């Protein structure tokens, strides 16, 4: 019985140690889903760079390229969506983003 208790204690320590590493925190935090993690990362980038405009691009499979949908001043992060120019876009479909003076969001629906 003591062996079983010791093994369980050791196993819990291994799990705790591996989840305390900052690089693996997204893999160990089971309370957050993928969209929440994306929203947090996007919010951190927005907070750091303070872009004033946002542009949304969607992937057009017929032409096999990114097409600009909309661009304007102002956006609002409302997880699981981002509001850009009065249109809501689901962060679940966000493929990538970049900031080069403005916030560029790339969605693949």
Secondary structure as GFF3:
##gff-version 3
##sequence-region A 1 109
A	DSSP	alpha_helix	2	20	.	.	.	ID=ss1
A	DSSP	three_ten_helix	22	24	.	.	.	ID=ss2
A	DSSP	alpha_helix	25	28	.	.	.	ID=ss3
A	DSSP	alpha_helix	34	49	.	.	.	ID=ss4
A	DSSP	beta_strand	53	60	.	.	.	ID=ss5
A	DSSP	beta_strand	65	73	.	.	.	ID=ss6
A	DSSP	beta_strand	75	78	.	.	.	ID=ss7
A	DSSP	beta_strand	81	84	.	.	.	ID=ss8
A	DSSP	beta_strand	87	90	.	.	.	ID=ss9
A	DSSP	three_ten_helix	91	93	.	.	.	ID=ss10
A	DSSP	beta_strand	94	99	.	.	.	ID=ss11
A	DSSP	beta_strand	103	107	.	.	.	ID=ss12
###
